[in-house]
């Protein structure tokens, strides 16, 4: 069963799926800069801003899913992620964090505040850890990231991580 909650100006909605916990997303490191890896590692890593509040996770939307911890993939937590692409039925996403100690850390980009955080805390996005999430594992939709902020993230991914 799905319940929908619409927020300010209709840009926020949350769909909660009930049932067994879906399999955790697979994580892969983001491509390294060109020349330091095989070309095949960046295949399919293209970016396009395509949000559409239709209940599906689309590039440019911040959604919520279970994200495993790097040090122990059997544990993790529900957190917001920015959808940056799709590959087949899977969603490519980058995790967000509201921990203020991320400021200035390598591979973290300041994203600012957004409707995905009820406490209106600034968020940072991790650029070097790509989550591959089964579309059915997305449990709720949080917000549409404004095009300008999405393009700023995309510019970082293109310049430093080999995305197209």
Secondary structure as UniProt FT lines:
FT   STRAND          4..6
FT   HELIX           8..10
FT   STRAND          13..15
FT   STRAND          26..29
FT   TURN            34..35
FT   HELIX           39..42
FT   TURN            43..44
FT   TURN            59..60
FT   STRAND          61..68
FT   TURN            73..74
FT   STRAND          76..87
FT   TURN            88..89
FT   STRAND          90..97
FT   HELIX           100..102
FT   TURN            103..104
FT   TURN            106..107
FT   STRAND          108..112
FT   TURN            115..116
FT   TURN            118..119
FT   STRAND          123..134
FT   HELIX           135..137
FT   STRAND          140..144
FT   HELIX           147..161
//
